[in-house]
Amino acid sequence: MTAKDTYSSYWDVARSIKFIKAGPRADIFSNTEKTKVCIVTCGGLCPGLNVVIRELFMCLHYNYKVAEVYGIKWGYKGFYTDVDHNWIRLTTDVVKNIHKEGGTILGSSRGGFNADKILDALLAKSITQVYIIGGDGTHRGINAL
């Protein structure tokens, strides 16, 4: 079926959808030992944010051997305000038990989005991958970046 086709049943829709299986890849086309990653949580709190942070870190660290992973505190504004305190180096010791705690160890906030300052901070820290966790307002910021 093509995009112009109409579907007569749920089964037609289900058969037409194709996804690539998620998970670690056998072949990686970047040098993960030189990869620098940051993770930030934005917007309102929701259950499971610490689990997401932990599992993202564990996958990057153990599966992909990423050497540096940072957590950005207090949402978008944490990228460019009080950088010495708001950029924390995530390690196995930092994240090993956070899944047992509520909220997010990184804190969160609404607002504070300044694309130029965020991009300047990412360039200054030589960050190569950014993981931004949040809802619809957060994703509007992601699209702007």
Secondary structure as GFF3:
##gff-version 3
##sequence-region A 1 145
A	DSSP	alpha_helix	10	16	.	.	.	ID=ss1
A	DSSP	three_ten_helix	32	34	.	.	.	ID=ss2
A	DSSP	beta_strand	36	41	.	.	.	ID=ss3
A	DSSP	alpha_helix	49	58	.	.	.	ID=ss4
A	DSSP	pi_helix	59	63	.	.	.	ID=ss5
A	DSSP	beta_strand	68	72	.	.	.	ID=ss6
A	DSSP	three_ten_helix	75	79	.	.	.	ID=ss7
A	DSSP	alpha_helix	83	86	.	.	.	ID=ss8
A	DSSP	beta_strand	87	89	.	.	.	ID=ss9
A	DSSP	alpha_helix	92	95	.	.	.	ID=ss10
A	DSSP	three_ten_helix	98	100	.	.	.	ID=ss11
A	DSSP	alpha_helix	115	124	.	.	.	ID=ss12
A	DSSP	beta_strand	129	133	.	.	.	ID=ss13
A	DSSP	alpha_helix	136	144	.	.	.	ID=ss14
###
